[in-house]
């Protein structure tokens, strides 16, 4: 019988691109937070965003990616 694993998500901020606003996204972490260097990572919705290790997912903001909210549940 396998033991359940706890999935950890980090908050990541995308860049504004054209008329698209910068949003907060969720990134699934497969390594310790100490090993995350703030580089761009692939988010749950498929965007690239820079991880902000000082932010906790879910972020208490209004500009959050709706797809990441659903996928991070």
PyMOL Python script that loads the backbone (N, CA, C, O; Angstrom):
from pymol import cmd

cmd.read_pdbstr("""\
ATOM      1  N   UNK A   1       0.845  -1.178   0.000  1.00  0.00           N
ATOM      2  CA  UNK A   1       0.000   0.000   0.000  1.00  0.00           C
ATOM      3  C   UNK A   1       0.890   1.241   0.000  1.00  0.00           C
ATOM      4  O   UNK A   1       1.820   1.337   0.801  1.00  0.00           O
ATOM      5  N   UNK A   2       0.617   2.168  -0.873  1.00  0.00           N
ATOM      6  CA  UNK A   2       1.441   3.373  -0.944  1.00  0.00           C
ATOM      7  C   UNK A   2       0.941   4.410   0.053  1.00  0.00           C
ATOM      8  O   UNK A   2      -0.247   4.479   0.365  1.00  0.00           O
ATOM      9  N   UNK A   3       1.874   5.208   0.539  1.00  0.00           N
ATOM     10  CA  UNK A   3       1.503   6.271   1.467  1.00  0.00           C
ATOM     11  C   UNK A   3       1.220   7.544   0.683  1.00  0.00           C
ATOM     12  O   UNK A   3       1.924   7.843  -0.282  1.00  0.00           O
ATOM     13  N   UNK A   4       0.206   8.294   1.080  1.00  0.00           N
ATOM     14  CA  UNK A   4      -0.094   9.537   0.355  1.00  0.00           C
ATOM     15  C   UNK A   4       1.006  10.559   0.567  1.00  0.00           C
ATOM     16  O   UNK A   4       1.611  10.628   1.637  1.00  0.00           O
ATOM     17  N   UNK A   5       1.256  11.346  -0.458  1.00  0.00           N
ATOM     18  CA  UNK A   5       2.272  12.389  -0.351  1.00  0.00           C
ATOM     19  C   UNK A   5       1.594  13.746  -0.299  1.00  0.00           C
ATOM     20  O   UNK A   5       0.533  13.944  -0.890  1.00  0.00           O
ATOM     21  N   UNK A   6       2.206  14.665   0.403  1.00  0.00           N
ATOM     22  CA  UNK A   6       1.699  16.014   0.501  1.00  0.00           C
ATOM     23  C   UNK A   6       2.289  16.834  -0.633  1.00  0.00           C
ATOM     24  O   UNK A   6       3.508  16.933  -0.768  1.00  0.00           O
ATOM     25  N   UNK A   7       1.435  17.411  -1.435  1.00  0.00           N
ATOM     26  CA  UNK A   7       1.898  18.243  -2.544  1.00  0.00           C
ATOM     27  C   UNK A   7       2.091  19.664  -2.050  1.00  0.00           C
ATOM     28  O   UNK A   7       1.199  20.244  -1.430  1.00  0.00           O
ATOM     29  N   UNK A   8       3.243  20.212  -2.325  1.00  0.00           N
ATOM     30  CA  UNK A   8       3.555  21.576  -1.931  1.00  0.00           C
ATOM     31  C   UNK A   8       3.524  22.469  -3.156  1.00  0.00           C
ATOM     32  O   UNK A   8       4.073  22.132  -4.205  1.00  0.00           O
ATOM     33  N   UNK A   9       2.879  23.604  -3.006  1.00  0.00           N
ATOM     34  CA  UNK A   9       2.827  24.575  -4.091  1.00  0.00           C
ATOM     35  C   UNK A   9       3.519  25.857  -3.656  1.00  0.00           C
ATOM     36  O   UNK A   9       3.413  26.280  -2.505  1.00  0.00           O
ATOM     37  N   UNK A  10       4.216  26.456  -4.582  1.00  0.00           N
ATOM     38  CA  UNK A  10       4.843  27.755  -4.354  1.00  0.00           C
ATOM     39  C   UNK A  10       4.115  28.788  -5.194  1.00  0.00           C
ATOM     40  O   UNK A  10       3.511  28.465  -6.217  1.00  0.00           O
ATOM     41  N   UNK A  11       4.180  30.031  -4.748  1.00  0.00           N
ATOM     42  CA  UNK A  11       3.582  31.124  -5.518  1.00  0.00           C
ATOM     43  C   UNK A  11       4.620  31.665  -6.498  1.00  0.00           C
ATOM     44  O   UNK A  11       5.800  31.792  -6.169  1.00  0.00           O
ATOM     45  N   UNK A  12       4.164  31.978  -7.693  1.00  0.00           N
ATOM     46  CA  UNK A  12       5.056  32.508  -8.727  1.00  0.00           C
ATOM     47  C   UNK A  12       4.345  33.647  -9.441  1.00  0.00           C
ATOM     48  O   UNK A  12       3.133  33.604  -9.655  1.00  0.00           O
ATOM     49  N   UNK A  13       5.104  34.654  -9.802  1.00  0.00           N
ATOM     50  CA  UNK A  13       4.545  35.840 -10.451  1.00  0.00           C
ATOM     51  C   UNK A  13       4.940  35.838 -11.911  1.00  0.00           C
ATOM     52  O   UNK A  13       6.121  35.744 -12.245  1.00  0.00           O
ATOM     53  N   UNK A  14       3.944  35.943 -12.783  1.00  0.00           N
ATOM     54  CA  UNK A  14       4.224  36.026 -14.217  1.00  0.00           C
ATOM     55  C   UNK A  14       4.531  37.470 -14.598  1.00  0.00           C
ATOM     56  O   UNK A  14       4.312  38.392 -13.813  1.00  0.00           O
ATOM     57  N   UNK A  15       5.027  37.647 -15.782  1.00  0.00           N
ATOM     58  CA  UNK A  15       5.285  38.995 -16.294  1.00  0.00           C
ATOM     59  C   UNK A  15       4.095  39.427 -17.134  1.00  0.00           C
ATOM     60  O   UNK A  15       3.448  38.612 -17.791  1.00  0.00           O
ATOM     61  N   UNK A  16       3.823  40.709 -17.099  1.00  0.00           N
ATOM     62  CA  UNK A  16       2.776  41.247 -17.967  1.00  0.00           C
ATOM     63  C   UNK A  16       3.262  41.133 -19.407  1.00  0.00           C
ATOM     64  O   UNK A  16       4.428  41.397 -19.699  1.00  0.00           O
ATOM     65  N   UNK A  17       2.377  40.744 -20.290  1.00  0.00           N
ATOM     66  CA  UNK A  17       2.746  40.580 -21.692  1.00  0.00           C
ATOM     67  C   UNK A  17       1.653  41.203 -22.547  1.00  0.00           C
ATOM     68  O   UNK A  17       0.544  40.677 -22.637  1.00  0.00           O
ATOM     69  N   UNK A  18       1.976  42.318 -23.170  1.00  0.00           N
ATOM     70  CA  UNK A  18       0.970  43.021 -23.976  1.00  0.00           C
ATOM     71  C   UNK A  18      -0.183  43.466 -23.101  1.00  0.00           C
ATOM     72  O   UNK A  18       0.033  44.073 -22.052  1.00  0.00           O
ATOM     73  N   UNK A  19      -1.406  43.171 -23.517  1.00  0.00           N
ATOM     74  CA  UNK A  19      -2.571  43.577 -22.720  1.00  0.00           C
ATOM     75  C   UNK A  19      -2.843  42.661 -21.535  1.00  0.00           C
ATOM     76  O   UNK A  19      -3.767  42.912 -20.761  1.00  0.00           O
ATOM     77  N   UNK A  20      -2.054  41.607 -21.383  1.00  0.00           N
ATOM     78  CA  UNK A  20      -2.249  40.654 -20.299  1.00  0.00           C
ATOM     79  C   UNK A  20      -1.556  41.147 -19.037  1.00  0.00           C
ATOM     80  O   UNK A  20      -0.379  41.505 -19.073  1.00  0.00           O
ATOM     81  N   UNK A  21      -2.266  41.167 -17.939  1.00  0.00           N
ATOM     82  CA  UNK A  21      -1.701  41.602 -16.656  1.00  0.00           C
ATOM     83  C   UNK A  21      -0.845  40.499 -16.052  1.00  0.00           C
ATOM     84  O   UNK A  21      -1.036  39.318 -16.341  1.00  0.00           O
ATOM     85  N   UNK A  22       0.095  40.897 -15.213  1.00  0.00           N
ATOM     86  CA  UNK A  22       0.881  39.922 -14.462  1.00  0.00           C
ATOM     87  C   UNK A  22      -0.035  39.248 -13.444  1.00  0.00           C
ATOM     88  O   UNK A  22      -0.831  39.919 -12.787  1.00  0.00           O
ATOM     89  N   UNK A  23       0.069  37.944 -13.311  1.00  0.00           N
ATOM     90  CA  UNK A  23      -0.769  37.193 -12.385  1.00  0.00           C
ATOM     91  C   UNK A  23       0.084  36.347 -11.450  1.00  0.00           C
ATOM     92  O   UNK A  23       1.238  36.038 -11.749  1.00  0.00           O
ATOM     93  N   UNK A  24      -0.498  35.979 -10.323  1.00  0.00           N
ATOM     94  CA  UNK A  24       0.114  35.004  -9.434  1.00  0.00           C
ATOM     95  C   UNK A  24      -0.311  33.622  -9.897  1.00  0.00           C
ATOM     96  O   UNK A  24      -1.480  33.394 -10.208  1.00  0.00           O
ATOM     97  N   UNK A  25       0.641  32.704  -9.943  1.00  0.00           N
ATOM     98  CA  UNK A  25       0.395  31.330 -10.379  1.00  0.00           C
ATOM     99  C   UNK A  25       0.891  30.354  -9.311  1.00  0.00           C
ATOM    100  O   UNK A  25       1.613  30.734  -8.389  1.00  0.00           O
ATOM    101  N   UNK A  26       0.494  29.112  -9.452  1.00  0.00           N
ATOM    102  CA  UNK A  26       0.959  28.055  -8.557  1.00  0.00           C
ATOM    103  C   UNK A  26       1.959  27.171  -9.283  1.00  0.00           C
ATOM    104  O   UNK A  26       1.768  26.824 -10.448  1.00  0.00           O
ATOM    105  N   UNK A  27       3.027  26.810  -8.581  1.00  0.00           N
ATOM    106  CA  UNK A  27       4.043  25.902  -9.098  1.00  0.00           C
ATOM    107  C   UNK A  27       4.132  24.727  -8.138  1.00  0.00           C
ATOM    108  O   UNK A  27       4.266  24.918  -6.929  1.00  0.00           O
ATOM    109  N   UNK A  28       4.057  23.511  -8.673  1.00  0.00           N
ATOM    110  CA  UNK A  28       4.199  22.324  -7.837  1.00  0.00           C
ATOM    111  C   UNK A  28       5.683  22.090  -7.585  1.00  0.00           C
ATOM    112  O   UNK A  28       6.473  21.969  -8.521  1.00  0.00           O
ATOM    113  N   UNK A  29       6.048  22.028  -6.313  1.00  0.00           N
ATOM    114  CA  UNK A  29       7.464  21.847  -5.956  1.00  0.00           C
ATOM    115  C   UNK A  29       7.783  20.368  -5.779  1.00  0.00           C
ATOM    116  O   UNK A  29       7.060  19.627  -5.113  1.00  0.00           O
ATOM    117  N   UNK A  30       8.880  19.968  -6.390  1.00  0.00           N
ATOM    118  CA  UNK A  30       9.370  18.594  -6.269  1.00  0.00           C
ATOM    119  C   UNK A  30      10.737  18.577  -5.599  1.00  0.00           C
ATOM    120  O   UNK A  30      11.448  17.573  -5.643  1.00  0.00           O
ATOM    121  N   UNK A  31      11.098  19.693  -4.979  1.00  0.00           N
ATOM    122  CA  UNK A  31      12.375  19.803  -4.266  1.00  0.00           C
ATOM    123  C   UNK A  31      12.179  20.777  -3.107  1.00  0.00           C
ATOM    124  O   UNK A  31      11.195  21.517  -3.089  1.00  0.00           O
ATOM    125  N   UNK A  32      13.077  20.790  -2.159  1.00  0.00           N
ATOM    126  CA  UNK A  32      12.942  21.706  -1.018  1.00  0.00           C
ATOM    127  C   UNK A  32      12.975  23.163  -1.451  1.00  0.00           C
ATOM    128  O   UNK A  32      13.633  23.516  -2.430  1.00  0.00           O
ATOM    129  N   UNK A  33      12.263  24.005  -0.715  1.00  0.00           N
ATOM    130  CA  UNK A  33      12.211  25.433  -1.021  1.00  0.00           C
ATOM    131  C   UNK A  33      13.610  26.046  -1.007  1.00  0.00           C
ATOM    132  O   UNK A  33      13.880  26.987  -1.752  1.00  0.00           O
ATOM    133  N   UNK A  34      14.504  25.518  -0.162  1.00  0.00           N
ATOM    134  CA  UNK A  34      15.876  26.033  -0.094  1.00  0.00           C
ATOM    135  C   UNK A  34      16.614  25.866  -1.424  1.00  0.00           C
ATOM    136  O   UNK A  34      17.568  26.596  -1.694  1.00  0.00           O
ATOM    137  N   UNK A  35      16.189  24.924  -2.248  1.00  0.00           N
ATOM    138  CA  UNK A  35      16.834  24.696  -3.542  1.00  0.00           C
ATOM    139  C   UNK A  35      16.230  25.525  -4.668  1.00  0.00           C
ATOM    140  O   UNK A  35      16.750  25.520  -5.783  1.00  0.00           O
ATOM    141  N   UNK A  36      15.149  26.229  -4.396  1.00  0.00           N
ATOM    142  CA  UNK A  36      14.516  27.069  -5.412  1.00  0.00           C
ATOM    143  C   UNK A  36      15.268  28.385  -5.455  1.00  0.00           C
ATOM    144  O   UNK A  36      15.428  29.046  -4.429  1.00  0.00           O
ATOM    145  N   UNK A  37      15.725  28.765  -6.623  1.00  0.00           N
ATOM    146  CA  UNK A  37      16.579  29.946  -6.735  1.00  0.00           C
ATOM    147  C   UNK A  37      15.881  31.162  -7.325  1.00  0.00           C
ATOM    148  O   UNK A  37      16.548  32.140  -7.664  1.00  0.00           O
ATOM    149  N   UNK A  38      14.577  31.132  -7.457  1.00  0.00           N
ATOM    150  CA  UNK A  38      13.857  32.275  -8.000  1.00  0.00           C
ATOM    151  C   UNK A  38      13.817  32.304  -9.514  1.00  0.00           C
ATOM    152  O   UNK A  38      13.411  33.304 -10.107  1.00  0.00           O
ATOM    153  N   UNK A  39      14.229  31.227 -10.141  1.00  0.00           N
ATOM    154  CA  UNK A  39      14.191  31.163 -11.601  1.00  0.00           C
ATOM    155  C   UNK A  39      12.756  30.946 -12.073  1.00  0.00           C
ATOM    156  O   UNK A  39      11.869  30.647 -11.274  1.00  0.00           O
ATOM    157  N   UNK A  40      12.543  31.095 -13.350  1.00  0.00           N
ATOM    158  CA  UNK A  40      11.218  30.830 -13.904  1.00  0.00           C
ATOM    159  C   UNK A  40      10.958  29.336 -13.898  1.00  0.00           C
ATOM    160  O   UNK A  40      11.838  28.529 -14.201  1.00  0.00           O
ATOM    161  N   UNK A  41       9.741  28.990 -13.550  1.00  0.00           N
ATOM    162  CA  UNK A  41       9.326  27.592 -13.493  1.00  0.00           C
ATOM    163  C   UNK A  41       8.018  27.459 -14.265  1.00  0.00           C
ATOM    164  O   UNK A  41       7.314  28.443 -14.492  1.00  0.00           O
ATOM    165  N   UNK A  42       7.705  26.242 -14.662  1.00  0.00           N
ATOM    166  CA  UNK A  42       6.448  25.959 -15.329  1.00  0.00           C
ATOM    167  C   UNK A  42       5.344  25.878 -14.280  1.00  0.00           C
ATOM    168  O   UNK A  42       5.456  25.122 -13.315  1.00  0.00           O
ATOM    169  N   UNK A  43       4.287  26.651 -14.464  1.00  0.00           N
ATOM    170  CA  UNK A  43       3.189  26.692 -13.500  1.00  0.00           C
ATOM    171  C   UNK A  43       2.181  25.591 -13.796  1.00  0.00           C
ATOM    172  O   UNK A  43       2.273  24.908 -14.816  1.00  0.00           O
ATOM    173  N   UNK A  44       1.229  25.426 -12.903  1.00  0.00           N
ATOM    174  CA  UNK A  44       0.216  24.389 -13.092  1.00  0.00           C
ATOM    175  C   UNK A  44      -0.600  24.599 -14.355  1.00  0.00           C
ATOM    176  O   UNK A  44      -1.043  23.634 -14.977  1.00  0.00           O
ATOM    177  N   UNK A  45      -0.804  25.866 -14.742  1.00  0.00           N
ATOM    178  CA  UNK A  45      -1.604  26.155 -15.936  1.00  0.00           C
ATOM    179  C   UNK A  45      -0.781  26.145 -17.221  1.00  0.00           C
ATOM    180  O   UNK A  45      -1.335  26.290 -18.311  1.00  0.00           O
ATOM    181  N   UNK A  46       0.542  25.974 -17.102  1.00  0.00           N
ATOM    182  CA  UNK A  46       1.389  25.901 -18.281  1.00  0.00           C
ATOM    183  C   UNK A  46       2.136  27.172 -18.615  1.00  0.00           C
ATOM    184  O   UNK A  46       2.849  27.218 -19.617  1.00  0.00           O
ATOM    185  N   UNK A  47       1.994  28.203 -17.806  1.00  0.00           N
ATOM    186  CA  UNK A  47       2.727  29.452 -18.016  1.00  0.00           C
ATOM    187  C   UNK A  47       4.116  29.344 -17.399  1.00  0.00           C
ATOM    188  O   UNK A  47       4.390  28.439 -16.611  1.00  0.00           O
ATOM    189  N   UNK A  48       4.974  30.264 -17.761  1.00  0.00           N
ATOM    190  CA  UNK A  48       6.262  30.395 -17.087  1.00  0.00           C
ATOM    191  C   UNK A  48       6.171  31.575 -16.134  1.00  0.00           C
ATOM    192  O   UNK A  48       5.708  32.652 -16.509  1.00  0.00           O
ATOM    193  N   UNK A  49       6.615  31.367 -14.899  1.00  0.00           N
ATOM    194  CA  UNK A  49       6.554  32.441 -13.906  1.00  0.00           C
ATOM    195  C   UNK A  49       7.713  32.282 -12.943  1.00  0.00           C
ATOM    196  O   UNK A  49       8.225  31.182 -12.738  1.00  0.00           O
ATOM    197  N   UNK A  50       8.118  33.398 -12.353  1.00  0.00           N
ATOM    198  CA  UNK A  50       9.239  33.409 -11.416  1.00  0.00           C
ATOM    199  C   UNK A  50       8.731  33.147 -10.003  1.00  0.00           C
ATOM    200  O   UNK A  50       7.861  33.860  -9.504  1.00  0.00           O
ATOM    201  N   UNK A  51       9.286  32.114  -9.361  1.00  0.00           N
ATOM    202  CA  UNK A  51       8.878  31.750  -8.003  1.00  0.00           C
ATOM    203  C   UNK A  51       9.312  32.829  -7.024  1.00  0.00           C
ATOM    204  O   UNK A  51      10.426  33.347  -7.097  1.00  0.00           O
ATOM    205  N   UNK A  52       8.419  33.152  -6.118  1.00  0.00           N
ATOM    206  CA  UNK A  52       8.709  34.082  -5.030  1.00  0.00           C
ATOM    207  C   UNK A  52       8.606  33.283  -3.739  1.00  0.00           C
ATOM    208  O   UNK A  52       7.507  33.036  -3.242  1.00  0.00           O
ATOM    209  N   UNK A  53       9.752  32.879  -3.198  1.00  0.00           N
ATOM    210  CA  UNK A  53       9.754  32.005  -2.015  1.00  0.00           C
ATOM    211  C   UNK A  53       9.241  32.711  -0.764  1.00  0.00           C
ATOM    212  O   UNK A  53       8.998  32.058   0.251  1.00  0.00           O
ATOM    213  N   UNK A  54       9.074  34.018  -0.817  1.00  0.00           N
ATOM    214  CA  UNK A  54       8.534  34.748   0.332  1.00  0.00           C
ATOM    215  C   UNK A  54       7.013  34.785   0.324  1.00  0.00           C
ATOM    216  O   UNK A  54       6.407  35.216   1.305  1.00  0.00           O
ATOM    217  N   UNK A  55       6.387  34.346  -0.751  1.00  0.00           N
ATOM    218  CA  UNK A  55       4.931  34.288  -0.846  1.00  0.00           C
ATOM    219  C   UNK A  55       4.472  32.851  -0.628  1.00  0.00           C
ATOM    220  O   UNK A  55       5.134  31.901  -1.046  1.00  0.00           O
ATOM    221  N   UNK A  56       3.352  32.716   0.020  1.00  0.00           N
ATOM    222  CA  UNK A  56       2.767  31.398   0.285  1.00  0.00           C
ATOM    223  C   UNK A  56       1.570  31.210  -0.646  1.00  0.00           C
ATOM    224  O   UNK A  56       0.768  32.124  -0.840  1.00  0.00           O
ATOM    225  N   UNK A  57       1.466  30.021  -1.211  1.00  0.00           N
ATOM    226  CA  UNK A  57       0.301  29.714  -2.043  1.00  0.00           C
ATOM    227  C   UNK A  57      -0.763  29.113  -1.171  1.00  0.00           C
ATOM    228  O   UNK A  57      -0.444  28.222  -0.383  1.00  0.00           O
ATOM    229  N   UNK A  58      -2.011  29.537  -1.252  1.00  0.00           N
ATOM    230  CA  UNK A  58      -2.541  30.542  -2.159  1.00  0.00           C
ATOM    231  C   UNK A  58      -2.255  31.951  -1.675  1.00  0.00           C
ATOM    232  O   UNK A  58      -2.302  32.224  -0.476  1.00  0.00           O
ATOM    233  N   UNK A  59      -1.962  32.830  -2.593  1.00  0.00           N
ATOM    234  CA  UNK A  59      -1.647  34.215  -2.238  1.00  0.00           C
ATOM    235  C   UNK A  59      -2.948  34.975  -1.967  1.00  0.00           C
ATOM    236  O   UNK A  59      -3.950  34.759  -2.648  1.00  0.00           O
ATOM    237  N   UNK A  60      -2.927  35.857  -0.981  1.00  0.00           N
ATOM    238  CA  UNK A  60      -4.132  36.643  -0.677  1.00  0.00           C
ATOM    239  C   UNK A  60      -4.223  37.870  -1.577  1.00  0.00           C
ATOM    240  O   UNK A  60      -4.200  39.001  -1.092  1.00  0.00           O
ATOM    241  N   UNK A  61      -4.324  37.655  -2.858  1.00  0.00           N
ATOM    242  CA  UNK A  61      -4.356  38.751  -3.820  1.00  0.00           C
ATOM    243  C   UNK A  61      -5.545  38.564  -4.751  1.00  0.00           C
ATOM    244  O   UNK A  61      -6.157  37.496  -4.786  1.00  0.00           O
ATOM    245  N   UNK A  62      -5.859  39.587  -5.486  1.00  0.00           N
ATOM    246  CA  UNK A  62      -6.973  39.511  -6.431  1.00  0.00           C
ATOM    247  C   UNK A  62      -6.510  39.102  -7.823  1.00  0.00           C
ATOM    248  O   UNK A  62      -7.301  38.596  -8.620  1.00  0.00           O
ATOM    249  N   UNK A  63      -5.225  39.321  -8.119  1.00  0.00           N
ATOM    250  CA  UNK A  63      -4.704  39.030  -9.457  1.00  0.00           C
ATOM    251  C   UNK A  63      -4.067  37.639  -9.506  1.00  0.00           C
ATOM    252  O   UNK A  63      -2.864  37.488  -9.718  1.00  0.00           O
ATOM    253  N   UNK A  64      -4.913  36.637  -9.303  1.00  0.00           N
ATOM    254  CA  UNK A  64      -4.464  35.244  -9.245  1.00  0.00           C
ATOM    255  C   UNK A  64      -5.029  34.509 -10.456  1.00  0.00           C
ATOM    256  O   UNK A  64      -6.175  34.722 -10.852  1.00  0.00           O
ATOM    257  N   UNK A  65      -4.211  33.651 -11.030  1.00  0.00           N
ATOM    258  CA  UNK A  65      -4.620  32.854 -12.195  1.00  0.00           C
ATOM    259  C   UNK A  65      -5.769  31.922 -11.799  1.00  0.00           C
ATOM    260  O   UNK A  65      -5.599  31.087 -10.911  1.00  0.00           O
ATOM    261  N   UNK A  66      -6.938  32.050 -12.444  1.00  0.00           N
ATOM    262  CA  UNK A  66      -8.058  31.197 -12.072  1.00  0.00           C
ATOM    263  C   UNK A  66      -7.808  29.718 -12.355  1.00  0.00           C
ATOM    264  O   UNK A  66      -8.299  28.861 -11.621  1.00  0.00           O
ATOM    265  N   UNK A  67      -7.061  29.410 -13.398  1.00  0.00           N
ATOM    266  CA  UNK A  67      -6.757  28.009 -13.704  1.00  0.00           C
ATOM    267  C   UNK A  67      -5.880  27.391 -12.627  1.00  0.00           C
ATOM    268  O   UNK A  67      -6.097  26.242 -12.240  1.00  0.00           O
ATOM    269  N   UNK A  68      -4.889  28.137 -12.133  1.00  0.00           N
ATOM    270  CA  UNK A  68      -4.022  27.621 -11.082  1.00  0.00           C
ATOM    271  C   UNK A  68      -4.787  27.390  -9.771  1.00  0.00           C
ATOM    272  O   UNK A  68      -4.499  26.443  -9.040  1.00  0.00           O
ATOM    273  N   UNK A  69      -5.751  28.253  -9.485  1.00  0.00           N
ATOM    274  CA  UNK A  69      -6.576  28.077  -8.282  1.00  0.00           C
ATOM    275  C   UNK A  69      -7.276  26.735  -8.330  1.00  0.00           C
ATOM    276  O   UNK A  69      -7.284  26.002  -7.341  1.00  0.00           O
ATOM    277  N   UNK A  70      -7.866  26.403  -9.471  1.00  0.00           N
ATOM    278  CA  UNK A  70      -8.591  25.142  -9.627  1.00  0.00           C
ATOM    279  C   UNK A  70      -7.622  23.961  -9.599  1.00  0.00           C
ATOM    280  O   UNK A  70      -7.887  22.958  -8.935  1.00  0.00           O
ATOM    281  N   UNK A  71      -6.508  24.071 -10.311  1.00  0.00           N
ATOM    282  CA  UNK A  71      -5.556  22.954 -10.410  1.00  0.00           C
ATOM    283  C   UNK A  71      -4.788  22.687  -9.125  1.00  0.00           C
ATOM    284  O   UNK A  71      -4.308  21.573  -8.919  1.00  0.00           O
ATOM    285  N   UNK A  72      -4.662  23.675  -8.265  1.00  0.00           N
ATOM    286  CA  UNK A  72      -3.902  23.505  -7.029  1.00  0.00           C
ATOM    287  C   UNK A  72      -4.729  22.900  -5.900  1.00  0.00           C
ATOM    288  O   UNK A  72      -4.199  22.668  -4.813  1.00  0.00           O
ATOM    289  N   UNK A  73      -5.975  22.647  -6.125  1.00  0.00           N
ATOM    290  CA  UNK A  73      -6.839  22.056  -5.082  1.00  0.00           C
ATOM    291  C   UNK A  73      -6.498  20.636  -4.819  1.00  0.00           C
ATOM    292  O   UNK A  73      -7.126  19.996  -3.976  1.00  0.00           O
TER     293      UNK A  73
END
""", "prot")
cmd.dss("prot")
cmd.show_as("cartoon", "prot")
cmd.util.cbc("prot")
cmd.orient("prot")
